[in-house]
């Protein structure tokens, strides 16, 4: 078989084992002999493609490490990413990362292709994993490979080229209280700290974990603004207070005018936390709060039994219904969607205050 080749192809021939080998000179050894590098493929074009990729990498300054495994790089990525996420999120990320490392951990980072990513996600689907799980796995793989691409360890991010797994289940809307249910809760809940805490979540969209971590100094004296700077965490059954869910969760939340007197009353406490547990200077346990939430909501007639987090979904849906722009809503609730962050960084407090005035017009408190 002819070994004739085009200019720049190097020396190419078919081996006895059926594979094609393309070799090029990449320099000289210490003794003056030529230093060559070989590339192999099942076809002639595959071997040539590998050789051309190598030359492009050298031209672009890429330093591909043939010994760098996916598992090693994934651990490096996780350590650099750890500070950006909460302890509870770290735990869930750790479990998923371990699973991905079991599958791809011993593969060379530079060898992972889009088809490999698709097969991993497809296997998850066949195992009965939820759409959310598959989506999170793809998201983690994308971030791991994106970091590798940015550090010039791989040519391109294979996840970006991989087909997305379509949902195999009909989409489910986030559960939220209806307008009538919100009015019933605002009117019918007791005016004690528990009832008022539910009103506060409905009227501000703050997370339960943020609510339970509130300290009096985080509430403006006139009750107009709540500063979200911390959140309750539960790690291995132990309740503590730490950073909010994400960097975007650090925010200043305006309070509707008709709720400010209620908020100032909550602020007027000698306890360390506004919603403190029976244990001195300890925040209320989220598990116990959910139990109380269920009991209080069940005592209000004509209201479905949803979760505390449904108050947050309710706030977003009601504000949308009232015509508030989505970027303003996201600024208030502190969603950590990076794609949307660019759109609402400019939203200022006066704009937020004007937005929550619309809430006043619809929902009122006793």
N, C-alpha and C positions, 0 to 999 in steps of 0.2 A: 504494500500500500504506500502511496506517495506521501512523503513528509514535507512537500512543498507548502509554503506558508506565505501569508501576506506580510508586508513590512510591519515590524513591531510585535509579531505574534510570538517570537521566541522559538525554541525548539519544541516541536509537538509531534507525538507519535502514539500509536496504539500499543499498549502493553500486552504481554502474554495472558494476563488475567482478564482481558477484555476491556479494562478501563483505559481512558486516554490520559496522557501525561503531557503537561506543558511546562517547560523549564525556562527560566530567564536568568541572566546574570545580574546580581544585585550589588556587586562590589568585589573586593579582593580580600583573601585571608592574610594572616600575618606573614606567612611564608611566600606570599606573592601569587599563590594559585587563585584562580577565579572562584568566587563564591556564588553558588547558584541556588535558586529556590524553585521548587516544583509544585504544580497544582494538578489535582486529579479530578476526573469527572466520568460519569457513565457515558457521556457523549463528548465529541470533539468540542462542540459549542460550550458545554458546561465547563470544561477545563479552561477554555479561553476566557469565559466570562469571569471565572475566579481570578485569573491572572490580571485581567483588565481592572477588576475591582481593587486588587492589591495595588496596582500602579496608581489608580485614582486616589486611593487612601493615602499613599505616600505623598502624592502631589498636594493633597488637601491637609496634610499634617496629621492624619489619623494614626494612632499608635495602637493597633488591635493587639490585644494580649491573648494568644491562643491558650494560655493556661487559666485564664480567668473564668471561673464557673458562675453560672446563674446564681447558685445558692450563696456564694461569697459576696457577689455584688448586691444581691437582695438584702443581705444583712447590713451592708454598708449604707444602702439607701434608707433602710428602716431607722438606723441610728441617727442619720441626718434629719429624718422626717419626724422623729419622736417628739421633739420639742413643740411641734406645731399642733399636736393633738392631745386631747385629754387622757387621763389614766384609763378611763373605761374604754375609750376608743382604742387606746394602745393595746389593751387586752384582746379586743375583737380583731384588730389588725394582726396581732401576733398569731392567733389561731389560723387565720386565712393564709398568712405568709408561710407558716409551717406546712400547710397543705400544698401550696404552690412549689415549695422547695422539695417536697417529697416527689413531685412529678418532674420538675425541671432542674432541680438543684445540681445534678451532676452533669448537666449539659453545658457545653461551652457557650458563654454569653454571645459570642460573635456568630454562632451557628444557628441560633434560634430564628425561625422564619415565621411569616404570617400564618402559614398552614399549621405550624406547631401550636400557635396560640388558638386558632380555631378548633383544633382537636381537643385541647384542654377544656375549653368552654363547652364543646359539644359533649364531652364525657361527663361534665358536671350536670348537664341537662339530662343525659341518659340515666344518671344516678338519682334523678328526682330532686336535684337542688332547685331552690326557688329562683324566680327571675331576679329577685333582689340579690341573692348570693352570686349568681352568674355575673350580674352587672358590677358588683363590688370586686369580684375577681378580675374582671376585664379592666376596671379602673385602676386597681393596684398594679397589674402588669403594665398598663400604659405608663403610669408614673415611674415605675422602676426602669423601664426602657427609655423613657424620655430623659431621665437623669443620665443614663448611660450614653445616649446620643449627644447630650449637651457636653459631656466630658470626653467626647470623641473616642469612645470605647467601641461603638458600633456605627455602621454606616448610616442606618436609618432605623426608626422605631417600627418594629414589625407589627405592633399592636395597631398602629394607625392604618396599616394596610389590611388588617384582618377583618373579615366580615363580622358584623354585629349579630348577636343571637337575638332573633325576634322573639318576643314574648309568646309563650305557648298558652297563656291564660288570658282571659279578658281583663282589661284594666279595671282596677278598683279605685273608686274615688276616695280621697281622704275623708274620714268621718268628721262631720262638724255639726254643731247645733244649728237649727234653723233660726230665722229671725224671731219667730213666735216663741221658740224655746229660750232664746237669749232674754227676751222680755220677761218670760215667766221666771227665769232664774234671778234676774236683777230685782224683780219685785218680791219673789217668794223665799229667797234664802234668808236665814237668820242674819242679824246684824252683828254677830260675834266675829271673832278673828278668822274663824274658818269660813264662814259665809262670805265675809269681805275678801278673803284671799281668792275665792273663786271669781268674785266680781272683778277683782284686779286682773286676773289672768284673761278674762273675757274682754276687758276694756283696754288692755295694753299688748296682748300677744306674747308676754314674757313666758319663758319656759318654767315648768314646775321647779326644776333644779335651780334656776335663777331666783325664783320667788323664795325658796327655802333658805337661800344663802344671803338674803337681804339683811343688812345691818342698818340701823337708823341713820347713820351718817351718809348713806348712799341715796337717801331721799331728801330732796330739797325741802327746806322748812315750810314753804307754802304748798307742798305736795304736787307741784307742777311737773316735776321731772324725777324719774328714777334712773340712777346711774348703775348700769349693769357692769360689774367688774369681777364677779366671781360666781361660782355655781357649786351646788352640792354634788359630791361624787360618792359612789358606793363601789368600793373595790374589795372583793372577797368578803362581802357582808359588813365591811367597816365604813361608816359614814364620815366624810370629811369635807372640807371646803377648799376648793382650788380654783384654777383658771376656768373661764367659761369654755363652752364647747369648741370655739374657734376664735381666731383673732377678730373676725368680723362681729363676733358676739359681744365684744366690748363696745358698748354704745350708750347713748342717753335717750331714754324712752319718755316721750311726753305723755302726761296723764290727762284724760278728758276733764274739763272744768267741773262737771257735776260729780266727779269722784275724788276731787282733791281734799275735801274735808275728811273723807273716809281715810285717805292715805295719810294725812297728818295725824289722825288718831292712832293709826298703826305705828307711825314713827315715834309717837310719844310713849316710849317704853324704856325701862332701865335695863332690860335684858340685852345681851350682846347681839342676839339675832331677833328680828321682828317676829319670826315664826319659830320660836325656840322650843326644843324638846323639854320634857320634865327634868332631864339631866342638865344641870347648870352649865351655861355657856356652850351648849351643843345644839346644832341645827336639828330641825325636825326630820325624822327618818322618812324618806320618800315612800317606803312601803306602808308605813302607818298613815301617811298623808293620803295615799290612794284609798285606803280603807275608809277614812273619814270622808273623803270626797264622794265615794260611792253612797255612803249613808246620807249625806246632806242632799245630794242630787235626787236620790230616791224619794225623799220627803217632799219634793216639789212636784206637783201634779203635772201631767201631760208633757213630761220631759224624758227623752230616751236616756238610758244609762250608757254614757260614753266615758272616755278616760280624761284625766287632767290635760293631756297633750291635745285633746280635741278642742280645748279652749283656744289653743294657738291656731289650729286650722280654722276655727270659727272666726277669729279675728281677721285673718287674711281674707277669707271668703266674704265676710261682711264689708270690709273696707273696699274690696273690689266692687262689690255690688253698689256701694255708695259713690263709686266713680273716682276713687283715689288711684292715682297712677301707680303701676306696679313697682317702679324703681323706688318710689317714696315708701311704699309698704315694706319692701325688702330692707330699706335702710332702717326702718323702725324695728322690725323683728330680728334683724341681724343674721339673715341667711348667709351662709358661707359659700355661696355659689360664685366662683371666681369669674365666670363669664359675665355675671350681672354686676359684680362689684364696680367695674369701670363706669357703669351707667349711673350708680347712685352715690358715688363718693362726694359729689357736689351738693347733695341734698342738705340743706341747712335747717337749724332748729325752727325758725319762723315758718318754713314750709311744712314741717312736721306738725307744728301747733295748729296751723290752719287745717291740716288734714284731719286731726283728731276732733276738731270742732264739729265735723260732720257726724262723728260718733255720738256727740252730745245730743244732736237733734233727733236721734232715733232711740237711743237707749238711756234710760234714766234710773236713778237709784232711789230708795226710800229715804 
